[in-house]
Every structure is written in structure tokens, then in C-alpha cells.
Amino acid sequence: MTAIAKAVEVVGSQTALAKVLGVKQAYVWNWLKLHKRAPAKYIRRIAQATDYQVTESDLLIDHEVK
């Protein structure tokens, strides 16, 4: 499971994560299904949204694996 997928699970839904980040749910879907990672500019906010159950390091690892 990718870190972004785990983050969506922890927050509750794609819509909930999108709302916290101030983006459309479709963006989160693209991160999950197409890119398999979150854009770097959202990593810190995603970690905060999960109360650090998904860390910044976890999210960065998704960028290393392709």
C-alpha cells in the first residue's frame, strides 16, 4: 500500500483528505490511481492531517519507488 493510500484510509475518504488540503477530490483520486504518490508540496499537510500516522518520510518514499 502506498503512503497516500494509507493517508486516505486514516483520514476516512478521498473527499475528506481533499477538503483538508483545499483541493478537489479528483486530485486525490489521481494521486492514488495514476501517480501513486502525493505531490511534494502537500506532503507536510497530509502528514499533519493523519496526526503523523503517515509520516513525511513515508510519503517521500513513494517518490523514490516508481
MODELLER restraints for C-alpha pairs under 7 A, 6 or more apart:
rsr = mdl.restraints
at = mdl.atoms
rsr.add(forms.Gaussian(group=physical.xy_distance, feature=features.Distance(at['CA:2:A'], at['CA:36:A']), mean=6.71, stdev=0.5))
rsr.add(forms.Gaussian(group=physical.xy_distance, feature=features.Distance(at['CA:2:A'], at['CA:62:A']), mean=6.54, stdev=0.5))
rsr.add(forms.Gaussian(group=physical.xy_distance, feature=features.Distance(at['CA:3:A'], at['CA:54:A']), mean=6.63, stdev=0.5))
rsr.add(forms.Gaussian(group=physical.xy_distance, feature=features.Distance(at['CA:3:A'], at['CA:58:A']), mean=5.78, stdev=0.5))
rsr.add(forms.Gaussian(group=physical.xy_distance, feature=features.Distance(at['CA:3:A'], at['CA:59:A']), mean=5.22, stdev=0.5))
rsr.add(forms.Gaussian(group=physical.xy_distance, feature=features.Distance(at['CA:3:A'], at['CA:62:A']), mean=6.70, stdev=0.5))
rsr.add(forms.Gaussian(group=physical.xy_distance, feature=features.Distance(at['CA:4:A'], at['CA:32:A']), mean=6.53, stdev=0.5))
rsr.add(forms.Gaussian(group=physical.xy_distance, feature=features.Distance(at['CA:4:A'], at['CA:37:A']), mean=5.88, stdev=0.5))
rsr.add(forms.Gaussian(group=physical.xy_distance, feature=features.Distance(at['CA:4:A'], at['CA:38:A']), mean=6.16, stdev=0.5))
rsr.add(forms.Gaussian(group=physical.xy_distance, feature=features.Distance(at['CA:4:A'], at['CA:59:A']), mean=6.63, stdev=0.5))
rsr.add(forms.Gaussian(group=physical.xy_distance, feature=features.Distance(at['CA:5:A'], at['CA:32:A']), mean=6.23, stdev=0.5))
rsr.add(forms.Gaussian(group=physical.xy_distance, feature=features.Distance(at['CA:7:A'], at['CA:50:A']), mean=6.28, stdev=0.5))
rsr.add(forms.Gaussian(group=physical.xy_distance, feature=features.Distance(at['CA:7:A'], at['CA:54:A']), mean=6.05, stdev=0.5))
rsr.add(forms.Gaussian(group=physical.xy_distance, feature=features.Distance(at['CA:8:A'], at['CA:14:A']), mean=5.64, stdev=0.5))
rsr.add(forms.Gaussian(group=physical.xy_distance, feature=features.Distance(at['CA:8:A'], at['CA:17:A']), mean=6.34, stdev=0.5))
rsr.add(forms.Gaussian(group=physical.xy_distance, feature=features.Distance(at['CA:10:A'], at['CA:50:A']), mean=6.09, stdev=0.5))
rsr.add(forms.Gaussian(group=physical.xy_distance, feature=features.Distance(at['CA:11:A'], at['CA:17:A']), mean=6.15, stdev=0.5))
rsr.add(forms.Gaussian(group=physical.xy_distance, feature=features.Distance(at['CA:11:A'], at['CA:49:A']), mean=6.98, stdev=0.5))
rsr.add(forms.Gaussian(group=physical.xy_distance, feature=features.Distance(at['CA:11:A'], at['CA:50:A']), mean=5.97, stdev=0.5))
rsr.add(forms.Gaussian(group=physical.xy_distance, feature=features.Distance(at['CA:14:A'], at['CA:25:A']), mean=5.88, stdev=0.5))
rsr.add(forms.Gaussian(group=physical.xy_distance, feature=features.Distance(at['CA:14:A'], at['CA:28:A']), mean=6.01, stdev=0.5))
rsr.add(forms.Gaussian(group=physical.xy_distance, feature=features.Distance(at['CA:14:A'], at['CA:29:A']), mean=6.88, stdev=0.5))
rsr.add(forms.Gaussian(group=physical.xy_distance, feature=features.Distance(at['CA:15:A'], at['CA:25:A']), mean=5.05, stdev=0.5))
rsr.add(forms.Gaussian(group=physical.xy_distance, feature=features.Distance(at['CA:18:A'], at['CA:24:A']), mean=5.67, stdev=0.5))
rsr.add(forms.Gaussian(group=physical.xy_distance, feature=features.Distance(at['CA:18:A'], at['CA:25:A']), mean=5.19, stdev=0.5))
rsr.add(forms.Gaussian(group=physical.xy_distance, feature=features.Distance(at['CA:18:A'], at['CA:28:A']), mean=6.33, stdev=0.5))
rsr.add(forms.Gaussian(group=physical.xy_distance, feature=features.Distance(at['CA:31:A'], at['CA:37:A']), mean=5.33, stdev=0.5))
rsr.add(forms.Gaussian(group=physical.xy_distance, feature=features.Distance(at['CA:31:A'], at['CA:38:A']), mean=5.45, stdev=0.5))
rsr.add(forms.Gaussian(group=physical.xy_distance, feature=features.Distance(at['CA:37:A'], at['CA:62:A']), mean=5.52, stdev=0.5))
rsr.add(forms.Gaussian(group=physical.xy_distance, feature=features.Distance(at['CA:37:A'], at['CA:63:A']), mean=6.49, stdev=0.5))
rsr.add(forms.Gaussian(group=physical.xy_distance, feature=features.Distance(at['CA:43:A'], at['CA:56:A']), mean=5.92, stdev=0.5))
rsr.add(forms.Gaussian(group=physical.xy_distance, feature=features.Distance(at['CA:43:A'], at['CA:59:A']), mean=6.41, stdev=0.5))
rsr.add(forms.Gaussian(group=physical.xy_distance, feature=features.Distance(at['CA:44:A'], at['CA:56:A']), mean=6.03, stdev=0.5))
rsr.add(forms.Gaussian(group=physical.xy_distance, feature=features.Distance(at['CA:47:A'], at['CA:54:A']), mean=5.50, stdev=0.5))
rsr.add(forms.Gaussian(group=physical.xy_distance, feature=features.Distance(at['CA:47:A'], at['CA:55:A']), mean=5.21, stdev=0.5))
rsr.add(forms.Gaussian(group=physical.xy_distance, feature=features.Distance(at['CA:47:A'], at['CA:56:A']), mean=5.74, stdev=0.5))
